[in-house]
Amino acid sequence: MRPTAAQRRTVRLAAACALAAGLAACAADHEDARAVATKGDPARGEVVFALAGGCGCHTPEKGPTGAGGVAIETPFGTFYSTNITPDEETGIGAWSDLEIARAIRAGVLRGGSIEAPVMPYPAYAGMADDDLRDLIAYLRSLPPVRRENRPHEVKLPFPRLAFRAWRLLFAGDVSAPETAPAEGIARGRYLTDHVAICGDCHTPRDAFGAPKEDMYLAGTREGPNGELVPNITSDRETGIGTWDVDDLVSLLQMGMKPDFDNVQGSMAEVVDGIAGAPALGKAPERDLRAIAEYIKTVPAIHHDLRDEEAKEGQEEET
Ligand code: HEC
């Protein structure tokens, strides 16, 4: 019996995928195609963008939104965020929706090379199809900005190969749902892990730059650009175990801690947005509440990040 045209197409696609990067990539490709099969809604996409902390790495301090070129220091070199505005030549204006989807969720760039894992695609891999397509529609609605991407200054031999190997070893095989969970702890977990990606900063990394799963949200002294990122598990002594859900919502909404101090650094950017771009502070309160409720369910980890001097000081005081 002769195979039908559709069967032949499927076999060809399967063979091509298997050659390219194995079965996991194939499944991801199928999901990305599914996500962009319908057009997104830019107004809803703006909310996703806000929940993603305004994709802040891509916006320079004084704007414009998404223009890229921001330096991100890591132990593996200095990376420059890319232009994600719809400029045809220097941004993503000429990319198809599928190409943008693959760049966000699969770490695959136009042309097939693999992104540096500084772009948190392993976390976005779990972003739901509806959120992804709306986010893409919103990115396409930004004013285009002409700004050439700047090459990364990578301290690794054969960086492109290294990124490919890293992806194979560490990127995991998260699969994306068609629609985002609508409410409750499930929504909070989804937003925390796959949209707001709190762990991208709050979970410490191993020597390969992969998040240490057993230290989920327990903070690090070596955060992005060398920042100290606090422990946000419910440990009462070293985390935020004494905060209630409302405290956490106020922090995500206004950047204010229960002691009336304001958050600084990259957390302030995640909350306030950069140069007027929407970020957590402009996201719907019920979504921030879902995040806060979920964070309260995360197992407490005792992880003291204060430096030795501060600890000694405290001991003397008591
Ligand atoms: C871009 C990196 C980054 C992301 C993403 C991020 N944070 Fe933070 N966060 C920080 C940094 C840095 C600080 C410390 C700010 C300071 O010292 O004032 C912080 C502080 C905090 C604090 C205050 C803790 C304390 O003890 O003072 C909370 C709570 C918090 N973040 C929760 C979250 C949640 C929830 C998310 C996801 C919705 C999130 N953060 C996403 C970098 C980040």
Residues whose N, C-alpha, C, O or C-beta is under 5 A from the ligand:
A	BS01	HEC	A196 I197 C198 C201 E227 L228 V229 P230 N231 I232 L251 N262 V263 Q264 G265 S266 M267 V270
